[in-house]
Amino acid sequence: MLAIAFLALTAVLPRVSGHSGEHGFLSRTMSLIAKLPTAFWHPSMFGFNVTDKTFPYDNRPVTPIKNMNFTEWWFHNHLDYPPNPGDIFELPAGKPATAQIACNKGATDFFASSEGGDIRDPNNMDDPCPHSPTTAYHTNGFDDLEGCALAIAYKNDARAVQPEDFTVFSVNHTCVWTRHTDFQVPARMPPCPEGGCICAFFWIHSPLSGGEENYMNGFRCNVTGSTSNAPVAQSKLPRRCGIDLPNKKLQDVPANCTYGAKQPFYWFNNERNNMFEGTYSPPVYNDLYNFIDGAQEDIFVDSYTHIPDPAPNAALPNLAHVAANVPLPTINITVPQVAPFGADGESYVGKPNMGESHVTANIRLRRRMNRNRMHRRVKRSNMW
C-alpha cells in the first residue's frame, strides 16, 4: 500500500502543491493519499466536507470501515455532518441516476471544496483515481470488479434509519471502474415521504486487491417521476447462491437465493454485522448473491405472489404479473468440472502456501462464467 501511495504522490504532487503553501505539505499529502479507496461524492451526502482533520482519526468518506463499533461505522460516523438543506440526490424512476465515485473529492466536479483543489486528469476525465494505478481503488483490472450498490430507506430522518431499513434498489457490476457511474432506478419506485428518503452507497472490493474493508456513504435522496405507490417490501438477508469456484461451488443454486428486496452487506465490523463470510470470501454485489446488474425491479410488495424460504431444493418463487418482465437473477447451468483446488482437494481459503496465480485464475474463471450467464438469462415468464 505504501508503494501505491508513493506512486500516487509523485504523480499528484506537482498539481496539488500550487494550491497549498502550508508547512509540512509533503507529510500531509502523503497522509491524504496513503489510502485511496473510493467514495460516493455529492453535496447531498453526510460528511461531504469532512477532512482528515475533522475527527481525531482519519474518517474521510473514502476511508474504509472495518473492525469498528456500530456508532463508528454506521453512516461512516457522519450523522453529525449532514448535507445542507435542499441538497438532495435525485433518483428518476425508470431512468439512470449518475453518481460520481472517486478516491478524492478533488477528482470530481465538486473539487472546489477539496483540500487539494482540482486533481482531475484532463486526458481521462472519467478516471476515479487520477494519476494512480487501478490497485489504488482495489482492483487489478476490469475483470477484477465485484460491483457496488445503492440502497434506500423510506424515512426522512437519518437518525431513525436502522440497518434493516435499507433495501438495495440498484447495482452496478462494473463499479468502481469509472468516476461517472450509472445506477438504474427501478421503474416502479414509489415516491419518498415529505423531505425525501435516506440512501446509501455500499461497496466491498475484490479479495484479490486489498484487505477486508467495507465502504458506506449515506446521502439524502428523492425519487422523481413516480408512477406507482406499491411500497418496497421488507428487505431480507442476501444469500450466497451463485457459482463460487474458490469454495468448491461449481454450479449456481437458484432455489437457495434470496429473491425480492435484499439488505446491503454489513461485514467485518465489531457490531451489527449481517454477513459473516470469511476473510477471503467477502460478500459482493453481483450474481454470487443474486444481485443482477442494474435496477432491482422485483423489490416491491406485489412483485411476487409467493416466495418460498430459500433452500437447495426449494421451489422457485412466483413472480406476479406486474413484474412479469423481471429477469430471473440466476439460471441453473452445468459447469465443466475443473480442478480449482490443491492436490488435497481442499479450498485455498486459509492456506497461504497455495500459489496466488492459481487462486486468481479460478476466481477469474468464476467471474467470466457469471458474466456469460448474465447474457443468457431468460425472462421468468418464458420459463413456465
Secondary structure, 3 states (H helix, E strand, C coil): CHHHHHHHHHHHHHHHHHHCCCCCHHHHHHHHHCCCCCEEECCCECCCCCCCCCCCCCCCCCCCECCCCHHHHHHHHCCCCCCCCCCCEEEECCCEEEEEEECCHHHCCCHHHCCCCCCCECCECCCCCCCCCHHHHCCCCHHHCCCEEEEEECCCCHHHCCHHHCEEEEEECCCCCCCEEEEECCCCCCCCCCCCEEEEEEECCCCCCCCCCEEEEEEEEEEECCCCCCCECCCECCCCCCCEHHHCECCCCHHHCCCCCECCCCCCCCCCCCCCCCCCCCCCCCHHHCCCCEECCCCECCCEEECCCCCCCCCCCEECHHHCCCECCCCCCCCCCCCCCCCCCCCCCCCCCCCHHHHHHHHHHHHHHHHHHHHCCCEHHHCC
